[in-house]
Amino acid sequence: MVGWVATAVFIASYFCARPDTLRRVQVAGALLWAVYGVLAHAPPVIVANILLVVVAIWTVKRPARTVAP
């Protein structure tokens, strides 16, 4: 069941218009996939999704880049 919910959250991320919302939905999906990995005893799934969580959180927290004219 966790895998199906994670899949639904991942698909929902394609409908996010704002980048910060997209990242938050990605974090939720990756956390769900990590839980799935724990339940399935699948270390590669756990590690890959924890890395995705870290990167997504980092992109939300970093200051916005400005484009030079």
All heavy atoms as TSV, in Angstrom:
chain	resi	resn	atom	element	x	y	z
A	1	MET	N	N	0.821	-1.201	0.000
A	1	MET	CA	C	0.000	0.000	0.000
A	1	MET	C	C	0.870	1.274	0.000
A	1	MET	O	O	0.534	2.244	-0.684
A	1	MET	CB	C	-0.919	-0.042	1.226
A	1	MET	CG	C	-1.972	1.000	1.229
A	1	MET	SD	S	-3.080	0.670	-0.146
A	1	MET	CE	C	-4.223	1.942	0.070
A	2	VAL	N	N	1.958	1.232	0.757
A	2	VAL	CA	C	2.841	2.409	0.830
A	2	VAL	C	C	3.402	2.740	-0.554
A	2	VAL	O	O	3.484	3.909	-0.938
A	2	VAL	CB	C	3.984	2.187	1.850
A	2	VAL	CG1	C	4.981	3.330	1.815
A	2	VAL	CG2	C	3.429	2.010	3.246
A	3	GLY	N	N	3.756	1.721	-1.311
A	3	GLY	CA	C	4.280	1.933	-2.660
A	3	GLY	C	C	3.278	2.604	-3.578
A	3	GLY	O	O	3.627	3.463	-4.389
A	4	TRP	N	N	2.009	2.226	-3.453
A	4	TRP	CA	C	0.965	2.842	-4.278
A	4	TRP	C	C	0.755	4.304	-3.900
A	4	TRP	O	O	0.578	5.161	-4.774
A	4	TRP	CB	C	-0.348	2.066	-4.162
A	4	TRP	CG	C	-0.290	0.739	-4.844
A	4	TRP	CD1	C	-0.312	-0.490	-4.264
A	4	TRP	CD2	C	-0.166	0.512	-6.252
A	4	TRP	NE1	N	-0.214	-1.463	-5.224
A	4	TRP	CE2	C	-0.124	-0.883	-6.456
A	4	TRP	CE3	C	-0.083	1.341	-7.356
A	4	TRP	CZ2	C	-0.005	-1.450	-7.715
A	4	TRP	CZ3	C	0.044	0.771	-8.623
A	4	TRP	CH2	C	0.077	-0.607	-8.782
A	5	VAL	N	N	0.778	4.588	-2.610
A	5	VAL	CA	C	0.629	5.980	-2.163
A	5	VAL	C	C	1.832	6.801	-2.635
A	5	VAL	O	O	1.679	7.928	-3.122
A	5	VAL	CB	C	0.460	6.060	-0.632
A	5	VAL	CG1	C	0.479	7.504	-0.154
A	5	VAL	CG2	C	-0.832	5.371	-0.206
A	6	ALA	N	N	3.034	6.235	-2.523
A	6	ALA	CA	C	4.244	6.929	-2.985
A	6	ALA	C	C	4.157	7.212	-4.480
A	6	ALA	O	O	4.535	8.294	-4.940
A	6	ALA	CB	C	5.484	6.097	-2.662
A	7	THR	N	N	3.635	6.264	-5.233
A	7	THR	CA	C	3.466	6.454	-6.673
A	7	THR	C	C	2.484	7.589	-6.951
A	7	THR	O	O	2.737	8.444	-7.808
A	7	THR	CB	C	2.968	5.151	-7.332
A	7	THR	OG1	O	3.950	4.134	-7.132
A	7	THR	CG2	C	2.720	5.334	-8.819
A	8	ALA	N	N	1.378	7.619	-6.217
A	8	ALA	CA	C	0.380	8.681	-6.398
A	8	ALA	C	C	0.965	10.050	-6.075
A	8	ALA	O	O	0.724	11.024	-6.802
A	8	ALA	CB	C	-0.845	8.400	-5.525
A	9	VAL	N	N	1.747	10.133	-5.010
A	9	VAL	CA	C	2.374	11.407	-4.628
A	9	VAL	C	C	3.363	11.838	-5.703
A	9	VAL	O	O	3.408	13.007	-6.096
A	9	VAL	CB	C	3.047	11.302	-3.248
A	9	VAL	CG1	C	3.894	12.532	-2.949
A	9	VAL	CG2	C	2.001	11.094	-2.160
A	10	PHE	N	N	4.147	10.895	-6.208
A	10	PHE	CA	C	5.103	11.197	-7.268
A	10	PHE	C	C	4.386	11.719	-8.510
A	10	PHE	O	O	4.790	12.726	-9.100
A	10	PHE	CB	C	5.917	9.945	-7.609
A	10	PHE	CG	C	6.883	10.151	-8.731
A	10	PHE	CD1	C	8.047	10.871	-8.545
A	10	PHE	CD2	C	6.627	9.642	-9.986
A	10	PHE	CE1	C	8.937	11.072	-9.584
A	10	PHE	CE2	C	7.504	9.839	-11.027
A	10	PHE	CZ	C	8.663	10.555	-10.830
A	11	ILE	N	N	3.301	11.074	-8.900
A	11	ILE	CA	C	2.531	11.530	-10.062
A	11	ILE	C	C	1.946	12.917	-9.804
A	11	ILE	O	O	1.946	13.777	-10.693
A	11	ILE	CB	C	1.431	10.507	-10.411
A	11	ILE	CG1	C	2.090	9.236	-10.967
A	11	ILE	CG2	C	0.428	11.087	-11.412
A	11	ILE	CD1	C	1.146	8.069	-11.109
A	12	ALA	N	N	1.471	13.150	-8.588
A	12	ALA	CA	C	0.904	14.457	-8.237
A	12	ALA	C	C	1.932	15.572	-8.391
A	12	ALA	O	O	1.566	16.714	-8.688
A	12	ALA	CB	C	0.360	14.427	-6.810
A	13	SER	N	N	3.202	15.248	-8.208
A	13	SER	CA	C	4.232	16.284	-8.311
A	13	SER	C	C	4.277	16.906	-9.709
A	13	SER	O	O	4.693	18.047	-9.863
A	13	SER	CB	C	5.610	15.728	-7.932
A	13	SER	OG	O	6.128	14.887	-8.945
A	14	TYR	N	N	3.818	16.190	-10.723
A	14	TYR	CA	C	3.801	16.729	-12.079
A	14	TYR	C	C	2.758	17.835	-12.249
A	14	TYR	O	O	2.792	18.565	-13.234
A	14	TYR	CB	C	3.542	15.619	-13.105
A	14	TYR	CG	C	4.772	14.793	-13.367
A	14	TYR	CD1	C	4.997	13.622	-12.671
A	14	TYR	CD2	C	5.726	15.209	-14.298
A	14	TYR	CE1	C	6.131	12.868	-12.899
A	14	TYR	CE2	C	6.860	14.471	-14.533
A	14	TYR	CZ	C	7.058	13.298	-13.830
A	14	TYR	OH	O	8.191	12.556	-14.059
A	15	PHE	N	N	1.847	17.959	-11.304
A	15	PHE	CA	C	0.810	18.973	-11.386
A	15	PHE	C	C	1.113	20.206	-10.538
A	15	PHE	O	O	0.287	21.108	-10.443
A	15	PHE	CB	C	-0.540	18.370	-10.975
A	15	PHE	CG	C	-0.982	17.279	-11.912
A	15	PHE	CD1	C	-0.799	15.949	-11.563
A	15	PHE	CD2	C	-1.551	17.578	-13.138
A	15	PHE	CE1	C	-1.177	14.934	-12.427
A	15	PHE	CE2	C	-1.935	16.571	-14.009
A	15	PHE	CZ	C	-1.750	15.244	-13.649
A	16	CYS	N	N	2.291	20.242	-9.935
A	16	CYS	CA	C	2.683	21.379	-9.107
A	16	CYS	C	C	3.207	22.504	-9.992
A	16	CYS	O	O	4.140	22.302	-10.761
A	16	CYS	CB	C	3.759	20.967	-8.101
A	16	CYS	SG	S	3.196	19.748	-6.919
A	17	ALA	N	N	2.599	23.662	-9.870
A	17	ALA	CA	C	2.999	24.800	-10.691
A	17	ALA	C	C	4.179	25.557	-10.088
A	17	ALA	O	O	5.025	26.078	-10.814
A	17	ALA	CB	C	1.820	25.744	-10.878
A	18	ARG	N	N	4.233	25.628	-8.757
A	18	ARG	CA	C	5.287	26.391	-8.089
A	18	ARG	C	C	6.455	25.469	-7.734
A	18	ARG	O	O	6.249	24.368	-7.222
A	18	ARG	CB	C	4.740	27.041	-6.834
A	18	ARG	CG	C	3.668	28.074	-7.145
A	18	ARG	CD	C	3.066	28.689	-5.921
A	18	ARG	NE	N	4.086	28.976	-4.922
A	18	ARG	CZ	C	3.815	29.207	-3.645
A	18	ARG	NH1	N	2.569	29.184	-3.217
A	18	ARG	NH2	N	4.786	29.457	-2.794
A	19	PRO	N	N	7.679	25.915	-7.984
A	19	PRO	CA	C	8.846	25.080	-7.683
A	19	PRO	C	C	8.950	24.651	-6.215
A	19	PRO	O	O	9.313	23.508	-5.936
A	19	PRO	CB	C	10.036	25.963	-8.066
A	19	PRO	CG	C	9.487	26.919	-9.067
A	19	PRO	CD	C	8.053	27.158	-8.656
A	20	ASP	N	N	8.609	25.551	-5.281
A	20	ASP	CA	C	8.714	25.174	-3.868
A	20	ASP	C	C	7.682	24.095	-3.508
A	20	ASP	O	O	7.968	23.184	-2.734
A	20	ASP	CB	C	8.595	26.387	-2.950
A	20	ASP	CG	C	7.303	27.155	-3.132
A	20	ASP	OD1	O	6.782	27.209	-4.266
A	20	ASP	OD2	O	6.803	27.709	-2.134
A	21	THR	N	N	6.500	24.177	-4.091
A	21	THR	CA	C	5.490	23.137	-3.865
A	21	THR	C	C	5.950	21.818	-4.475
A	21	THR	O	O	5.799	20.758	-3.864
A	21	THR	CB	C	4.137	23.553	-4.473
A	21	THR	OG1	O	3.755	24.810	-3.918
A	21	THR	CG2	C	3.068	22.522	-4.190
A	22	LEU	N	N	6.518	21.896	-5.660
A	22	LEU	CA	C	7.044	20.705	-6.310
A	22	LEU	C	C	8.068	20.007	-5.420
A	22	LEU	O	O	8.007	18.788	-5.217
A	22	LEU	CB	C	7.691	21.074	-7.651
A	22	LEU	CG	C	8.500	19.973	-8.343
A	22	LEU	CD1	C	7.603	18.820	-8.758
A	22	LEU	CD2	C	9.245	20.544	-9.528
A	23	ARG	N	N	8.999	20.761	-4.857
A	23	ARG	CA	C	10.032	20.173	-4.005
A	23	ARG	C	C	9.427	19.533	-2.763
A	23	ARG	O	O	9.834	18.461	-2.348
A	23	ARG	CB	C	11.060	21.224	-3.583
A	23	ARG	CG	C	11.822	21.855	-4.721
A	23	ARG	CD	C	12.717	20.856	-5.453
A	23	ARG	NE	N	13.567	21.507	-6.408
A	23	ARG	CZ	C	13.229	21.747	-7.671
A	23	ARG	NH1	N	12.057	21.415	-8.119
A	23	ARG	NH2	N	14.069	22.329	-8.489
A	24	ARG	N	N	8.441	20.191	-2.176
A	24	ARG	CA	C	7.809	19.628	-0.967
A	24	ARG	C	C	7.085	18.316	-1.288
A	24	ARG	O	O	7.142	17.360	-0.514
A	24	ARG	CB	C	6.865	20.642	-0.344
A	24	ARG	CG	C	7.616	21.747	0.381
A	24	ARG	CD	C	6.662	22.818	0.907
A	24	ARG	NE	N	7.299	23.788	1.764
A	24	ARG	CZ	C	8.136	24.745	1.382
A	24	ARG	NH1	N	8.482	24.846	0.124
A	24	ARG	NH2	N	8.646	25.592	2.245
A	25	VAL	N	N	6.420	18.273	-2.420
A	25	VAL	CA	C	5.748	17.040	-2.825
A	25	VAL	C	C	6.790	15.964	-3.129
A	25	VAL	O	O	6.606	14.788	-2.780
A	25	VAL	CB	C	4.810	17.292	-4.026
A	25	VAL	CG1	C	4.230	15.998	-4.567
A	25	VAL	CG2	C	3.691	18.247	-3.625
A	26	GLN	N	N	7.904	16.355	-3.736
A	26	GLN	CA	C	8.984	15.400	-3.988
A	26	GLN	C	C	9.540	14.841	-2.688
A	26	GLN	O	O	9.837	13.647	-2.599
A	26	GLN	CB	C	10.109	16.050	-4.792
A	26	GLN	CG	C	9.754	16.301	-6.229
A	26	GLN	CD	C	10.862	17.039	-6.965
A	26	GLN	OE1	O	11.649	17.773	-6.364
A	26	GLN	NE2	N	10.916	16.850	-8.267
A	27	VAL	N	N	9.694	15.679	-1.680
A	27	VAL	CA	C	10.170	15.221	-0.374
A	27	VAL	C	C	9.193	14.200	0.195
A	27	VAL	O	O	9.598	13.128	0.665
A	27	VAL	CB	C	10.370	16.395	0.610
A	27	VAL	CG1	C	10.551	15.903	2.027
A	27	VAL	CG2	C	11.556	17.250	0.185
A	28	ALA	N	N	7.911	14.505	0.135
A	28	ALA	CA	C	6.901	13.577	0.665
A	28	ALA	C	C	6.953	12.244	-0.075
A	28	ALA	O	O	6.933	11.170	0.552
A	28	ALA	CB	C	5.512	14.198	0.564
A	29	GLY	N	N	7.034	12.291	-1.392
A	29	GLY	CA	C	7.106	11.063	-2.177
A	29	GLY	C	C	8.355	10.258	-1.875
A	29	GLY	O	O	8.289	9.029	-1.709
A	30	ALA	N	N	9.488	10.924	-1.787
A	30	ALA	CA	C	10.740	10.222	-1.497
A	30	ALA	C	C	10.723	9.612	-0.099
A	30	ALA	O	O	11.235	8.507	0.113
A	30	ALA	CB	C	11.931	11.162	-1.663
A	31	LEU	N	N	10.133	10.321	0.856
A	31	LEU	CA	C	10.016	9.749	2.204
A	31	LEU	C	C	9.140	8.506	2.190
A	31	LEU	O	O	9.462	7.495	2.833
A	31	LEU	CB	C	9.453	10.785	3.179
A	31	LEU	CG	C	10.420	11.879	3.617
A	31	LEU	CD1	C	9.679	12.947	4.419
A	31	LEU	CD2	C	11.572	11.298	4.421
A	32	LEU	N	N	8.054	8.559	1.444
A	32	LEU	CA	C	7.191	7.381	1.334
A	32	LEU	C	C	7.927	6.220	0.671
A	32	LEU	O	O	7.805	5.069	1.099
A	32	LEU	CB	C	5.922	7.725	0.559
A	32	LEU	CG	C	4.899	8.544	1.334
A	32	LEU	CD1	C	3.850	9.124	0.385
A	32	LEU	CD2	C	4.249	7.689	2.406
A	33	TRP	N	N	8.703	6.508	-0.367
A	33	TRP	CA	C	9.480	5.446	-1.014
A	33	TRP	C	C	10.542	4.890	-0.071
A	33	TRP	O	O	10.824	3.683	-0.091
A	33	TRP	CB	C	10.124	5.941	-2.307
A	33	TRP	CG	C	9.170	5.880	-3.466
A	33	TRP	CD1	C	8.698	6.929	-4.183
A	33	TRP	CD2	C	8.556	4.716	-4.013
A	33	TRP	NE1	N	7.827	6.476	-5.138
A	33	TRP	CE2	C	7.721	5.123	-5.066
A	33	TRP	CE3	C	8.636	3.358	-3.709
A	33	TRP	CZ2	C	6.969	4.228	-5.823
A	33	TRP	CZ3	C	7.877	2.456	-4.459
A	33	TRP	CH2	C	7.065	2.893	-5.502
A	34	ALA	N	N	11.126	5.735	0.761
A	34	ALA	CA	C	12.106	5.250	1.743
A	34	ALA	C	C	11.427	4.329	2.748
A	34	ALA	O	O	11.984	3.277	3.109
A	34	ALA	CB	C	12.785	6.424	2.453
A	35	VAL	N	N	10.230	4.687	3.190
A	35	VAL	CA	C	9.470	3.813	4.096
A	35	VAL	C	C	9.180	2.486	3.402
A	35	VAL	O	O	9.330	1.412	3.999
A	35	VAL	CB	C	8.159	4.495	4.556
A	35	VAL	CG1	C	7.236	3.514	5.262
A	35	VAL	CG2	C	8.475	5.681	5.454
A	36	TYR	N	N	8.789	2.561	2.155
A	36	TYR	CA	C	8.554	1.341	1.372
A	36	TYR	C	C	9.821	0.481	1.343
A	36	TYR	O	O	9.766	-0.735	1.521
A	36	TYR	CB	C	8.122	1.696	-0.051
A	36	TYR	CG	C	8.030	0.505	-0.957
A	36	TYR	CD1	C	6.892	-0.295	-0.956
A	36	TYR	CD2	C	9.076	0.173	-1.814
A	36	TYR	CE1	C	6.799	-1.401	-1.787
A	36	TYR	CE2	C	8.994	-0.928	-2.642
A	36	TYR	CZ	C	7.853	-1.714	-2.628
A	36	TYR	OH	O	7.780	-2.811	-3.441
A	37	GLY	N	N	10.964	1.123	1.128
A	37	GLY	CA	C	12.234	0.401	1.103
A	37	GLY	C	C	12.527	-0.289	2.425
A	37	GLY	O	O	13.022	-1.419	2.445
A	38	VAL	N	N	12.217	0.379	3.519
A	38	VAL	CA	C	12.414	-0.232	4.842
A	38	VAL	C	C	11.508	-1.448	4.991
A	38	VAL	O	O	11.944	-2.525	5.413
A	38	VAL	CB	C	12.145	0.793	5.972
A	38	VAL	CG1	C	12.086	0.121	7.327
A	38	VAL	CG2	C	13.212	1.884	5.956
A	39	LEU	N	N	10.244	-1.283	4.627
A	39	LEU	CA	C	9.293	-2.389	4.755
A	39	LEU	C	C	9.650	-3.567	3.838
A	39	LEU	O	O	9.413	-4.719	4.183
A	39	LEU	CB	C	7.870	-1.906	4.443
A	39	LEU	CG	C	7.297	-0.880	5.420
A	39	LEU	CD1	C	5.960	-0.346	4.903
A	39	LEU	CD2	C	7.144	-1.485	6.808
A	40	ALA	N	N	10.216	-3.257	2.671
A	40	ALA	CA	C	10.585	-4.289	1.702
A	40	ALA	C	C	12.006	-4.807	1.910
A	40	ALA	O	O	12.452	-5.678	1.166
A	40	ALA	CB	C	10.441	-3.742	0.287
A	41	HIS	N	N	12.714	-4.259	2.905
A	41	HIS	CA	C	14.119	-4.636	3.162
A	41	HIS	C	C	14.961	-4.450	1.899
A	41	HIS	O	O	15.695	-5.346	1.484
A	41	HIS	CB	C	14.214	-6.084	3.663
A	41	HIS	CG	C	13.368	-6.343	4.860
A	41	HIS	ND1	N	13.698	-5.873	6.113
A	41	HIS	CD2	C	12.189	-7.003	4.999
A	41	HIS	CE1	C	12.759	-6.246	6.970
A	41	HIS	NE2	N	11.825	-6.917	6.321
A	42	ALA	N	N	14.845	-3.255	1.306
A	42	ALA	CA	C	15.536	-2.933	0.060
A	42	ALA	C	C	16.459	-1.731	0.271
A	42	ALA	O	O	16.063	-0.585	0.014
A	42	ALA	CB	C	14.525	-2.652	-1.042
A	43	PRO	N	N	17.688	-1.972	0.735
A	43	PRO	CA	C	18.617	-0.861	1.000
A	43	PRO	C	C	18.819	0.110	-0.165
A	43	PRO	O	O	18.882	1.322	0.069
A	43	PRO	CB	C	19.923	-1.563	1.384
A	43	PRO	CG	C	19.466	-2.875	1.945
A	43	PRO	CD	C	18.258	-3.253	1.121
A	44	PRO	N	N	18.914	-0.341	-1.432
A	44	PRO	CA	C	19.091	0.638	-2.512
A	44	PRO	C	C	17.923	1.626	-2.617
A	44	PRO	O	O	18.131	2.805	-2.901
A	44	PRO	CB	C	19.188	-0.220	-3.777
A	44	PRO	CG	C	19.661	-1.551	-3.293
A	44	PRO	CD	C	19.023	-1.720	-1.945
A	45	VAL	N	N	16.709	1.151	-2.375
A	45	VAL	CA	C	15.543	2.036	-2.420
A	45	VAL	C	C	15.609	3.040	-1.276
A	45	VAL	O	O	15.326	4.228	-1.461
A	45	VAL	CB	C	14.231	1.208	-2.355
A	45	VAL	CG1	C	13.016	2.120	-2.266
A	45	VAL	CG2	C	14.123	0.281	-3.563
A	46	ILE	N	N	16.015	2.568	-0.111
A	46	ILE	CA	C	16.126	3.444	1.062
A	46	ILE	C	C	17.162	4.529	0.811
A	46	ILE	O	O	16.881	5.724	0.959
A	46	ILE	CB	C	16.499	2.636	2.319
A	46	ILE	CG1	C	15.417	1.601	2.632
A	46	ILE	CG2	C	16.731	3.565	3.512
A	46	ILE	CD1	C	15.862	0.535	3.624
A	47	VAL	N	N	18.361	4.133	0.427
A	47	VAL	CA	C	19.461	5.084	0.239
A	47	VAL	C	C	19.144	6.081	-0.873
A	47	VAL	O	O	19.323	7.296	-0.703
A	47	VAL	CB	C	20.788	4.341	-0.048
A	47	VAL	CG1	C	21.888	5.314	-0.440
A	47	VAL	CG2	C	21.203	3.520	1.167
A	48	ALA	N	N	18.661	5.592	-1.999
A	48	ALA	CA	C	18.361	6.485	-3.122
A	48	ALA	C	C	17.339	7.542	-2.724
A	48	ALA	O	O	17.497	8.725	-3.060
A	48	ALA	CB	C	17.848	5.671	-4.312
A	49	ASN	N	N	16.328	7.151	-1.994
A	49	ASN	CA	C	15.283	8.098	-1.646
A	49	ASN	C	C	15.667	9.024	-0.510
A	49	ASN	O	O	15.232	10.175	-0.479
A	49	ASN	CB	C	13.972	7.359	-1.382
A	49	ASN	CG	C	13.361	6.934	-2.691
A	49	ASN	OD1	O	12.836	7.760	-3.421
A	49	ASN	ND2	N	13.485	5.662	-3.023
A	50	ILE	N	N	16.505	8.573	0.398
A	50	ILE	CA	C	17.024	9.491	1.423
A	50	ILE	C	C	17.892	10.554	0.754
A	50	ILE	O	O	17.824	11.741	1.107
A	50	ILE	CB	C	17.801	8.722	2.520
A	50	ILE	CG1	C	16.859	7.810	3.309
A	50	ILE	CG2	C	18.541	9.678	3.442
A	50	ILE	CD1	C	15.706	8.505	4.005
A	51	LEU	N	N	18.687	10.154	-0.232
A	51	LEU	CA	C	19.483	11.136	-0.983
A	51	LEU	C	C	18.577	12.142	-1.694
A	51	LEU	O	O	18.861	13.348	-1.709
A	51	LEU	CB	C	20.398	10.440	-1.982
A	51	LEU	CG	C	21.551	9.646	-1.379
A	51	LEU	CD1	C	22.280	8.857	-2.464
A	51	LEU	CD2	C	22.508	10.567	-0.654
A	52	LEU	N	N	17.486	11.665	-2.287
A	52	LEU	CA	C	16.540	12.569	-2.938
A	52	LEU	C	C	15.914	13.540	-1.946
A	52	LEU	O	O	15.723	14.717	-2.255
A	52	LEU	CB	C	15.442	11.774	-3.642
A	52	LEU	CG	C	15.867	11.039	-4.904
A	52	LEU	CD1	C	14.740	10.141	-5.399
A	52	LEU	CD2	C	16.281	12.026	-5.976
A	53	VAL	N	N	15.594	13.060	-0.756
A	53	VAL	CA	C	15.033	13.929	0.284
A	53	VAL	C	C	16.028	15.033	0.629
A	53	VAL	O	O	15.670	16.208	0.699
A	53	VAL	CB	C	14.654	13.120	1.543
A	53	VAL	CG1	C	14.381	14.038	2.724
A	53	VAL	CG2	C	13.450	12.239	1.276
A	54	VAL	N	N	17.284	14.659	0.823
A	54	VAL	CA	C	18.316	15.642	1.181
A	54	VAL	C	C	18.460	16.697	0.085
A	54	VAL	O	O	18.484	17.902	0.364
A	54	VAL	CB	C	19.664	14.938	1.460
A	54	VAL	CG1	C	20.797	15.942	1.570
A	54	VAL	CG2	C	19.561	14.085	2.714
A	55	VAL	N	N	18.528	16.262	-1.164
A	55	VAL	CA	C	18.691	17.206	-2.274
A	55	VAL	C	C	17.458	18.101	-2.411
A	55	VAL	O	O	17.585	19.315	-2.600
A	55	VAL	CB	C	18.981	16.456	-3.589
A	55	VAL	CG1	C	18.913	17.391	-4.786
A	55	VAL	CG2	C	20.334	15.774	-3.520
A	56	ALA	N	N	16.273	17.532	-2.301
A	56	ALA	CA	C	15.055	18.337	-2.424
A	56	ALA	C	C	14.966	19.367	-1.304
A	56	ALA	O	O	14.615	20.528	-1.558
A	56	ALA	CB	C	13.828	17.429	-2.423
A	57	ILE	N	N	15.278	18.965	-0.088
A	57	ILE	CA	C	15.247	19.922	1.035
A	57	ILE	C	C	16.297	21.007	0.830
A	57	ILE	O	O	16.039	22.186	1.052
A	57	ILE	CB	C	15.430	19.197	2.380
A	57	ILE	CG1	C	14.179	18.378	2.693
A	57	ILE	CG2	C	15.717	20.194	3.502
A	57	ILE	CD1	C	14.313	17.485	3.905
A	58	TRP	N	N	17.478	20.618	0.366
A	58	TRP	CA	C	18.536	21.600	0.118
A	58	TRP	C	C	18.086	22.621	-0.927
A	58	TRP	O	O	18.318	23.820	-0.772
A	58	TRP	CB	C	19.804	20.889	-0.337
A	58	TRP	CG	C	20.911	21.834	-0.690
A	58	TRP	CD1	C	21.668	22.571	0.164
A	58	TRP	CD2	C	21.364	22.163	-2.009
A	58	TRP	NE1	N	22.571	23.330	-0.544
A	58	TRP	CE2	C	22.401	23.094	-1.875
A	58	TRP	CE3	C	20.990	21.736	-3.277
A	58	TRP	CZ2	C	23.067	23.620	-2.969
A	58	TRP	CZ3	C	21.655	22.262	-4.360
A	58	TRP	CH2	C	22.678	23.198	-4.208
A	59	THR	N	N	17.407	22.171	-1.987
A	59	THR	CA	C	16.976	23.121	-3.014
A	59	THR	C	C	15.864	24.037	-2.519
A	59	THR	O	O	15.730	25.154	-3.007
A	59	THR	CB	C	16.519	22.411	-4.309
A	59	THR	OG1	O	15.420	21.557	-4.011
A	59	THR	CG2	C	17.652	21.631	-4.929
A	60	VAL	N	N	15.068	23.587	-1.557
A	60	VAL	CA	C	14.035	24.447	-0.973
A	60	VAL	C	C	14.659	25.488	-0.061
A	60	VAL	O	O	14.261	26.649	-0.046
A	60	VAL	CB	C	12.998	23.604	-0.190
A	60	VAL	CG1	C	12.100	24.490	0.650
A	60	VAL	CG2	C	12.171	22.755	-1.143
A	61	LYS	N	N	15.671	25.091	0.702
A	61	LYS	CA	C	16.273	25.968	1.723
A	61	LYS	C	C	17.305	26.940	1.166
A	61	LYS	O	O	17.570	27.960	1.774
A	61	LYS	CB	C	16.929	25.131	2.827
A	61	LYS	CG	C	15.963	24.248	3.568
A	61	LYS	CD	C	15.030	25.068	4.401
A	61	LYS	CE	C	14.109	24.158	5.196
A	61	LYS	NZ	N	13.137	24.904	5.941
A	62	ARG	N	N	17.911	26.628	0.032
A	62	ARG	CA	C	18.964	27.509	-0.489
A	62	ARG	C	C	18.387	28.839	-0.945
A	62	ARG	O	O	17.226	28.917	-1.371
A	62	ARG	CB	C	19.726	26.835	-1.630
A	62	ARG	CG	C	18.939	26.771	-2.896
A	62	ARG	CD	C	19.723	26.166	-4.021
A	62	ARG	NE	N	18.818	26.084	-5.167
A	62	ARG	CZ	C	19.097	25.512	-6.292
A	62	ARG	NH1	N	20.271	24.959	-6.443
A	62	ARG	NH2	N	18.240	25.492	-7.277
A	63	PRO	N	N	19.191	29.876	-0.881
A	63	PRO	CA	C	18.714	31.186	-1.342
A	63	PRO	C	C	18.473	31.153	-2.854
A	63	PRO	O	O	19.166	30.442	-3.587
A	63	PRO	CB	C	19.838	32.145	-1.004
A	63	PRO	CG	C	20.941	31.346	-0.406
A	63	PRO	CD	C	20.513	29.908	-0.346
A	64	ALA	N	N	17.523	31.928	-3.282
A	64	ALA	CA	C	17.205	32.003	-4.717
A	64	ALA	C	C	18.381	32.626	-5.461
A	64	ALA	O	O	18.994	33.575	-4.989
A	64	ALA	CB	C	15.948	32.808	-4.948
A	65	ARG	N	N	18.666	32.068	-6.614
A	65	ARG	CA	C	19.740	32.628	-7.435
A	65	ARG	C	C	19.185	33.788	-8.247
A	65	ARG	O	O	18.074	33.750	-8.729
A	65	ARG	CB	C	20.292	31.575	-8.380
A	65	ARG	CG	C	21.078	30.516	-7.683
A	65	ARG	CD	C	21.832	29.694	-8.663
A	65	ARG	NE	N	21.067	28.474	-8.936
A	65	ARG	CZ	C	21.387	27.607	-9.863
A	65	ARG	NH1	N	22.426	27.803	-10.626
A	65	ARG	NH2	N	20.667	26.528	-10.034
A	66	THR	N	N	20.014	34.809	-8.399
A	66	THR	CA	C	19.620	35.930	-9.242
A	66	THR	C	C	20.362	35.829	-10.561
A	66	THR	O	O	21.502	35.361	-10.617
A	66	THR	CB	C	19.939	37.279	-8.564
A	66	THR	OG1	O	21.338	37.324	-8.271
A	66	THR	CG2	C	19.140	37.446	-7.282
A	67	VAL	N	N	19.694	36.238	-11.588
A	67	VAL	CA	C	20.285	36.201	-12.924
A	67	VAL	C	C	20.890	37.558	-13.214
A	67	VAL	O	O	20.208	38.587	-13.104
A	67	VAL	CB	C	19.226	35.828	-13.983
A	67	VAL	CG1	C	19.826	35.832	-15.370
A	67	VAL	CG2	C	18.591	34.490	-13.644
A	68	ALA	N	N	22.135	37.556	-13.611
A	68	ALA	CA	C	22.808	38.820	-13.943
A	68	ALA	C	C	22.277	39.337	-15.266
A	68	ALA	O	O	22.053	38.572	-16.189
A	68	ALA	CB	C	24.314	38.598	-14.017
A	69	PRO	N	N	22.085	40.642	-15.357
A	69	PRO	CA	C	21.578	41.235	-16.626
A	69	PRO	C	C	22.609	41.196	-17.724
A	69	PRO	O	O	23.730	41.056	-17.616
A	69	PRO	CB	C	21.221	42.664	-16.261
A	69	PRO	CG	C	21.855	42.949	-14.950
A	69	PRO	CD	C	22.240	41.631	-14.338
